[in-house]
Every structure is written in structure tokens, then in C-alpha cells.
Amino acid sequence: MKSRRKKKQSYVNKSAKKFVPGTSPGHFHEEELSTFPNTNVIFYNEVEVKAIQCSSVSDLEILLAENQTFNKWIEVKGKPDLSLIKYFSRAFGVHRLEIEDVINTGHSPKIDFYPDHIFVITRLVFNNEESELKSEQVSFFMANKILISIQESDNDHFDSVKKRLDSSGKLIRKSNTDYLMYALQDSVIDMFYPVIDSLGEKLERMEDSFFSDEGLYSISDIQDVKKQLLFLRRTLVSEREKVNELLRSDSDIFGNESKLYLRDVMDHVRFSMDVLESYKEISGGLIEIHLSNSNNRMNSVMKVLTIISTIFIPLTFIAGIYGMNFPKSDPISGEEYFFNMPEMYHPYSYITVLLVMLVLVILQLYMFYRRGWLSK
């Protein structure tokens, strides 16, 4: 069997719970927030779109003041530094508890409503270049005509949405930032599809391997896939609850027209959850198949060992009898004993016993063959 041992992968981000019990709410380490992140501001309306890179809070303030009539998407890649946090708190009323959730990543998807904005956390899943499942938190602050997104890494996960913004005549250019919020949430859910498809293909390869008895995968490989399926389903359950809350909300920040499109996101979530549920059942069935194959292989080995032992039983019996070496006559009186193996002193006794043993082996093998015990 080919060895496929690899480093155990965890899908639980523990950074969200790194503080000791009793820590005050809204706590985060300010010393970790010393570098200004990669910040890009996209201004757009029906006739124009422009993207500008910011290197400081002062640049951001100037840009927002000069382009007040535009819809604005502030895209932050990486943890915001302390100056950016203070600016968000001052300009958009971002609460300290929200900042804690942004800085200490690892939270499940959720949504919180505030008087002047909506705070949303979503989990973005994807396969990296080594086909390993990765999860990343993306936080959103949505207010009137402005949307702030903060993600953990510098990856450009929303390139497809940016391409839609670059195309004139698209509905996203004509709509407010609530439609942009829908488009980003839809992009996040759509990223589940290739991850789920890759797991489905892996399950198919495992199933083919088990039925062909190639032995390429072990039960730990199945458990790893099952763990990934459970993680994805748990994430989608939280995403479903989050979208449901947004659909049922009466907030003016997210309009009714965008809620119509958000229902399509809910359909995508339900579809993904159904597929994951079926894959979870398949993975459970593969575990049973693997255990059954292991038992069958063990039974085959035991059958071979039993046949070998059965063959040697009569041979051992004969060898044991003639190994007792009782003498034919009394060494003192010279009296011959009729019942003390007189055939031991026959000139052809050795070859005769060997031939008898060989015949017994042949007869046993023939009997095992006729009963089908020697078939694979």
C-alpha cells in the first residue's frame, strides 16, 4: 500500500479565542496594528468608475471628501492599523466590539445591525496551490453609499466583482452599495462550488480505488475529507442564518430590490448544503466499504493460514509417531517386540513414509480445490 501520511490539518482558527477568561470586551492588542494595510478605494456610479490606492488615513479622508457623490468601496487587505481603526470609529461609528471581531479573526459568519450601518462577517473558503482547504474571514461595514471590506490576506478574491464594476451598463454600476454587498456575498458563496466539487471528485477516486482494491487511500484520508465536509457545512449553516437575518431585516441600508437578488444567494446556500449532505453520506459509506475490504482481506489471509495448518496436521501426526523411536527388541535379552514399530527397520521405510505424506498432501489439496477453498 502506498504511504500517504501527511501533516494533520486543522480547520479551526483559534486566534479569535486567544485571550484569557475574563478579558474585557472589545479587547485587542494594539501593538499588532502598526502597519498600514493595502487599502484600495473604488469610486463608481453609472457613468464612471475609478480605483485609487491609499497609503495613509489622510489620503483616504481627502479622497472621500472629493468624491462624495460616488458610491464608495473601501477594500482593506490585511489587519487595519491603529490610525485606520480610529478613523473608522470616528467617521462611521464603528463600535469597539466590531473592531475586536475584525482584528481577532476566526469568527463564524454573522450579522449585526446598528442605527447607521450593518456589520457582517463572512468566511471565504478556497483551495490553495497545494489543493489544501483554506478559510479566511472577511468583514464588511455597510452604510449609505459606502461599503468597507476587510480581509485577512492580500489575495484578490473579488476580482470577478471588480470586472463587473469596470463594465459600463451593468446593474451593479447603476445600484447603490447594497447591491454591491449582495454581489460580494454571492461571490463568497460561489467560491464554495469548486471546493465542494474537488471533494466530490476525491470521493469518487476513493470509491474507485476501494472497489478496484488498489489500496491508494486509507481510512484517515476518508476521515480528512469528512472533516472538511463537516467544516464546510457548519460554515454554510452560519451563512444561511446570516442571509436569513438580512432578508428579514427592516433596515433602510439594505433595500428591498437587493433583497430580491439576495434570495438567489439563499438558493445557492441551500444547494451547496444539500450536496455536502450527500457527500457526507458517501464518505460514511466509504468508511464502511474500507472496513469491509479490510475484513475480507483478513479473512483471506486467515483462510490461507488455516489451509496450510490443516495440511501439516496429518504430516505432523505421522512424523510424531515415528519419532518416538521405540526399539524393535530388548537390548539385554534380545527379545523382539511385535508391536514396537517393526516397519521402522524396513529398508524402504523412510521413502514409504515420505510417499504417504505426499499422497496425503495431494488428497487434501484436491479436496480443498473441489470445495472451492483455493479459489481467490
C-alpha positions as CSV (number, residue, x, y, z in Angstrom):
1,M,0.0,0.0,0.0
2,K,1.3,3.4,-0.9
3,S,2.1,5.7,2.0
4,R,0.0,8.8,2.0
5,R,0.8,10.1,5.5
6,K,0.7,13.9,5.8
7,K,0.6,16.6,8.3
8,K,-2.7,16.8,10.2
9,Q,-4.6,19.9,9.1
10,S,-6.9,21.9,11.4
11,Y,-9.8,23.9,10.1
12,V,-10.4,25.7,13.4
13,N,-9.0,29.2,13.6
14,K,-8.0,29.7,17.2
15,S,-7.0,33.3,17.0
16,A,-10.4,34.5,17.9
17,K,-10.2,33.0,21.4
18,K,-6.6,33.7,22.3
19,F,-7.4,35.8,25.4
20,V,-7.6,34.5,28.9
21,P,-11.1,34.2,30.5
22,G,-12.3,37.4,32.0
23,T,-10.7,39.7,29.4
24,S,-12.7,42.9,28.9
25,P,-15.0,43.0,25.8
26,G,-13.6,44.8,22.8
27,H,-10.0,43.9,23.7
28,F,-7.3,43.6,21.1
29,H,-3.5,44.0,21.0
30,E,-2.8,47.5,19.7
31,E,0.9,46.7,19.2
32,E,0.0,44.3,16.5
33,L,-1.6,47.1,14.4
34,S,1.4,49.1,13.4
35,T,1.5,48.6,9.6
36,F,-0.9,50.4,7.3
37,P,-2.6,47.7,5.2
38,N,-3.1,47.5,1.4
39,T,-6.1,49.8,1.0
40,N,-7.8,50.4,-2.3
41,V,-10.8,52.7,-2.8
42,I,-13.2,52.2,-5.7
43,F,-15.5,55.1,-6.6
44,Y,-18.3,54.2,-9.0
45,N,-21.6,55.4,-10.5
46,E,-23.5,54.7,-13.7
47,V,-21.1,56.7,-15.9
48,E,-17.7,56.4,-14.2
49,V,-15.5,54.1,-12.1
50,K,-12.1,54.7,-10.7
51,A,-9.8,52.8,-8.3
52,I,-7.3,54.7,-6.2
53,Q,-4.6,53.3,-3.8
54,C,-4.3,54.8,-0.4
55,S,-1.2,54.9,1.7
56,S,-2.5,56.7,4.8
57,V,-5.6,57.8,6.6
58,S,-5.2,61.4,5.4
59,D,-5.2,60.2,1.8
60,L,-8.4,58.3,2.5
61,E,-10.1,61.3,4.1
62,I,-9.2,63.6,1.1
63,L,-10.4,61.1,-1.4
64,L,-13.7,60.5,0.3
65,A,-14.2,64.3,0.7
66,E,-13.5,64.9,-3.0
67,N,-15.8,62.1,-4.3
68,Q,-18.9,62.4,-2.1
69,T,-21.4,61.8,-4.9
70,F,-19.9,58.4,-5.8
71,N,-20.7,55.1,-4.4
72,K,-17.6,54.0,-2.5
73,W,-16.0,50.6,-1.8
74,I,-13.1,50.7,0.6
75,E,-11.2,47.5,0.2
76,V,-8.7,46.7,3.0
77,K,-6.4,43.7,2.7
78,G,-4.8,42.8,6.0
79,K,-5.4,44.0,9.5
80,P,-6.1,47.7,9.7
81,D,-3.6,49.7,11.6
82,L,-4.5,51.8,14.7
83,S,-4.9,55.0,12.8
84,L,-7.4,53.4,10.3
85,I,-9.3,51.8,13.2
86,K,-9.7,55.2,14.9
87,Y,-10.8,56.8,11.6
88,F,-13.5,54.1,11.1
89,S,-14.7,54.6,14.6
90,R,-14.9,58.3,14.3
91,A,-16.2,58.6,10.7
92,F,-18.6,55.7,10.5
93,G,-19.5,54.9,14.2
94,V,-17.8,51.5,14.2
95,H,-18.0,50.1,17.7
96,R,-15.1,48.7,19.6
97,L,-16.7,45.2,19.7
98,E,-16.8,45.2,15.9
99,I,-13.1,46.2,15.8
100,E,-12.3,43.2,18.1
101,D,-14.2,40.9,15.7
102,V,-12.3,42.3,12.8
103,I,-8.8,42.0,14.4
104,N,-9.3,38.7,16.1
105,T,-10.2,36.6,13.1
106,G,-11.7,33.1,13.3
107,H,-15.4,34.0,13.9
108,S,-18.3,32.2,12.3
109,P,-20.4,34.2,9.8
110,K,-22.8,36.6,11.5
111,I,-24.6,39.9,11.0
112,D,-25.2,42.8,13.4
113,F,-27.4,45.8,12.8
114,Y,-26.6,49.3,14.0
115,P,-28.5,52.6,13.6
116,D,-26.2,53.9,10.9
117,H,-24.5,50.8,9.4
118,I,-24.6,47.0,9.1
119,F,-21.7,44.8,10.3
120,V,-21.3,41.5,8.5
121,I,-18.7,38.7,8.9
122,T,-18.4,36.0,6.3
123,R,-16.0,33.1,5.8
124,L,-14.3,32.7,2.5
125,V,-13.1,29.2,1.6
126,F,-10.8,28.2,-1.2
127,N,-8.2,25.7,-2.3
128,N,-4.6,26.9,-2.4
129,E,-2.0,25.9,-4.9
130,E,-1.3,22.6,-3.0
131,S,-5.1,21.8,-3.1
132,E,-5.4,22.3,0.6
133,L,-8.6,23.8,2.0
134,K,-8.1,27.3,3.4
135,S,-10.6,29.5,5.2
136,E,-10.4,33.3,5.6
137,Q,-12.5,35.8,7.4
138,V,-13.9,38.8,5.5
139,S,-15.6,41.6,7.4
140,F,-18.0,44.2,6.0
141,F,-19.3,47.6,7.2
142,M,-22.1,48.8,5.0
143,A,-23.6,52.3,5.3
144,N,-25.4,54.6,2.8
145,K,-23.3,54.8,-0.4
146,I,-20.3,53.3,1.3
147,L,-19.0,49.7,1.8
148,I,-15.9,48.7,3.7
149,S,-14.4,45.2,3.3
150,I,-11.6,43.9,5.4
151,Q,-10.0,40.6,4.7
152,E,-7.1,38.7,6.3
153,S,-4.8,38.2,3.3
154,D,-3.7,40.3,0.3
155,N,-5.3,37.9,-2.1
156,D,-7.7,39.4,-4.7
157,H,-10.7,37.2,-4.0
158,F,-13.2,39.6,-5.5
159,D,-11.7,40.1,-8.9
160,S,-14.9,39.0,-10.7
161,V,-16.9,41.7,-8.9
162,K,-14.3,44.3,-9.9
163,K,-14.6,43.2,-13.5
164,R,-18.4,43.8,-13.3
165,L,-17.8,47.2,-11.9
166,D,-15.4,48.0,-14.8
167,S,-18.2,47.2,-17.4
168,S,-20.5,50.0,-18.1
169,G,-24.2,49.3,-18.3
170,K,-24.1,46.7,-15.6
171,L,-26.8,46.8,-12.9
172,I,-24.1,46.9,-10.2
173,R,-23.0,50.3,-11.6
174,K,-26.5,51.7,-11.5
175,S,-27.3,50.5,-8.0
176,N,-26.3,51.5,-4.5
177,T,-23.7,49.8,-2.3
178,D,-26.4,47.4,-1.0
179,Y,-26.3,45.7,-4.4
180,L,-22.5,45.6,-4.3
181,M,-22.9,43.9,-0.9
182,Y,-25.1,41.3,-2.5
183,A,-22.6,40.8,-5.3
184,L,-19.8,40.2,-2.8
185,Q,-21.8,37.8,-0.7
186,D,-22.8,35.9,-3.9
187,S,-19.1,35.7,-4.9
188,V,-18.3,34.3,-1.4
189,I,-20.9,31.6,-1.7
190,D,-19.9,30.8,-5.3
191,M,-16.4,30.1,-4.1
192,F,-17.8,27.1,-2.2
193,Y,-18.6,25.4,-5.5
194,P,-15.1,24.5,-6.7
195,V,-14.1,23.4,-3.2
196,I,-17.1,21.1,-2.9
197,D,-16.5,19.8,-6.5
198,S,-12.9,18.9,-5.6
199,L,-14.1,17.0,-2.6
200,G,-16.7,15.2,-4.7
201,E,-14.0,14.2,-7.2
202,K,-11.8,12.9,-4.4
203,L,-14.6,10.8,-3.0
204,E,-15.1,9.3,-6.5
205,R,-11.4,8.4,-6.7
206,M,-11.6,6.8,-3.3
207,E,-14.6,4.8,-4.2
208,D,-13.0,3.6,-7.5
209,S,-9.8,2.7,-5.5
210,F,-11.7,0.7,-2.9
211,F,-13.7,-1.3,-5.5
212,S,-10.6,-2.0,-7.6
213,D,-8.6,-2.9,-4.5
214,E,-5.7,-0.6,-5.4
215,G,-5.2,0.4,-1.8
216,L,-4.2,4.0,-2.6
217,Y,-6.3,5.6,0.2
218,S,-6.5,4.8,3.9
219,I,-9.3,5.4,6.4
220,S,-7.5,8.5,7.6
221,D,-7.9,10.0,4.1
222,I,-11.6,9.5,4.3
223,Q,-11.8,11.0,7.8
224,D,-9.9,14.0,6.5
225,V,-12.4,14.5,3.7
226,K,-15.3,14.0,6.1
227,K,-13.8,16.6,8.5
228,Q,-13.6,19.1,5.6
229,L,-17.3,18.4,4.6
230,L,-18.4,19.0,8.2
231,F,-16.4,22.3,8.4
232,L,-18.0,23.5,5.1
233,R,-21.5,22.5,6.2
234,R,-21.1,24.2,9.6
235,T,-19.9,27.4,7.8
236,L,-22.8,27.3,5.3
237,V,-25.3,26.9,8.2
238,S,-24.0,30.1,9.7
239,E,-24.0,31.8,6.2
240,R,-27.7,30.7,5.8
241,E,-28.6,32.2,9.2
242,K,-26.8,35.4,8.3
243,V,-28.6,35.8,4.9
244,N,-31.9,35.0,6.6
245,E,-31.4,37.8,9.1
246,L,-30.6,40.2,6.3
247,L,-33.6,39.2,4.3
248,R,-35.9,39.6,7.3
249,S,-34.4,42.9,8.5
250,D,-36.3,46.2,8.0
251,S,-33.1,48.2,7.8
252,D,-33.1,51.0,5.1
253,I,-29.4,50.5,4.4
254,F,-30.1,47.2,2.5
255,G,-33.0,47.9,0.1
256,N,-35.9,45.6,-0.9
257,E,-34.7,45.4,-4.5
258,S,-31.3,44.0,-3.4
259,K,-33.1,41.5,-1.2
260,L,-34.7,40.0,-4.3
261,Y,-31.3,39.1,-5.6
262,L,-30.2,38.0,-2.1
263,R,-32.8,35.3,-2.3
264,D,-30.7,33.8,-5.1
265,V,-27.8,33.6,-2.7
266,M,-30.0,31.7,-0.3
267,D,-30.8,29.2,-3.0
268,H,-27.1,28.7,-3.7
269,V,-26.5,28.1,0.0
270,R,-29.3,25.5,0.2
271,F,-28.0,23.8,-2.9
272,S,-24.4,23.6,-1.5
273,M,-25.7,22.3,1.8
274,D,-27.7,19.5,0.0
275,V,-24.6,18.5,-2.0
276,L,-22.5,18.5,1.2
277,E,-25.1,16.3,3.0
278,S,-25.0,13.7,0.1
279,Y,-21.2,13.8,0.2
280,K,-21.2,13.2,3.9
281,E,-23.3,10.1,3.4
282,I,-21.0,8.9,0.7
283,S,-18.0,9.4,3.0
284,G,-19.7,7.4,5.7
285,G,-20.4,4.6,3.2
286,L,-16.8,4.6,2.1
287,I,-15.7,4.1,5.7
288,E,-17.9,1.0,5.8
289,I,-16.6,-0.2,2.4
290,H,-13.0,0.3,3.7
291,L,-13.7,-1.7,6.9
292,S,-15.4,-4.4,4.9
293,N,-12.5,-4.7,2.5
294,S,-10.1,-4.9,5.4
295,N,-12.2,-7.7,7.0
296,N,-12.3,-9.5,3.6
297,R,-8.5,-9.3,3.3
298,M,-8.1,-10.5,6.8
299,N,-10.4,-13.4,6.1
300,S,-8.5,-14.3,3.0
301,V,-5.2,-14.4,4.9
302,M,-6.8,-16.5,7.7
303,K,-8.1,-18.9,5.1
304,V,-4.7,-19.4,3.6
305,L,-3.1,-19.9,7.0
306,T,-5.8,-22.4,8.0
307,I,-5.3,-24.4,4.8
308,I,-1.6,-24.5,5.4
309,S,-2.1,-25.6,9.1
310,T,-4.6,-28.2,8.0
311,I,-2.2,-29.7,5.5
312,F,0.6,-30.0,8.1
313,I,-1.6,-31.6,10.8
314,P,-1.6,-35.2,9.5
315,L,2.1,-34.8,8.5
316,T,3.0,-33.7,12.0
317,F,1.0,-36.6,13.4
318,I,2.8,-39.2,11.3
319,A,6.2,-37.6,12.0
320,G,5.4,-37.6,15.7
321,I,4.5,-41.2,15.8
322,Y,7.7,-42.4,14.0
323,G,9.8,-40.0,16.0
324,M,9.1,-42.0,19.3
325,N,12.0,-44.4,18.4
326,F,10.8,-47.4,20.4
327,P,13.3,-50.3,19.8
328,K,12.2,-53.4,17.9
329,S,13.9,-55.8,20.5
330,D,15.1,-55.7,24.1
331,P,18.7,-54.7,24.2
332,I,19.5,-57.0,27.1
333,S,17.5,-60.2,26.5
334,G,17.3,-59.8,22.7
335,E,13.5,-60.5,22.8
336,E,11.7,-58.9,19.8
337,Y,8.6,-56.8,20.4
338,F,6.0,-57.3,17.7
339,F,4.1,-54.1,18.4
340,N,7.1,-51.7,18.6
341,M,7.1,-50.4,15.0
342,P,8.7,-53.2,13.1
343,E,8.3,-51.1,9.9
344,M,10.9,-48.7,11.2
345,Y,13.6,-51.2,10.3
346,H,12.3,-52.0,6.8
347,P,14.9,-50.9,4.1
348,Y,12.2,-48.7,2.4
349,S,10.5,-47.3,5.5
350,Y,11.8,-43.8,5.1
351,I,10.8,-43.3,1.4
352,T,7.5,-45.1,2.1
353,V,6.6,-42.6,4.9
354,L,7.5,-39.6,2.6
355,L,5.3,-41.0,-0.2
356,V,2.4,-41.5,2.2
357,M,2.8,-37.9,3.4
358,L,2.9,-36.6,-0.2
359,V,-0.2,-38.5,-1.1
360,L,-2.0,-37.1,1.9
361,V,-1.0,-33.5,0.9
362,I,-2.2,-34.1,-2.7
363,L,-5.5,-35.6,-1.5
364,Q,-6.1,-32.6,0.9
365,L,-5.3,-30.0,-1.8
366,Y,-7.6,-31.8,-4.2
367,M,-10.4,-31.8,-1.6
368,F,-9.9,-28.1,-0.9
369,Y,-10.0,-27.4,-4.6
370,R,-13.2,-29.3,-5.1
371,R,-14.8,-27.3,-2.2
372,G,-13.6,-24.0,-3.7
373,W,-11.4,-23.1,-0.8
374,L,-8.4,-22.5,-3.1
375,S,-10.2,-20.0,-5.3
376,K,-9.5,-16.3,-4.9
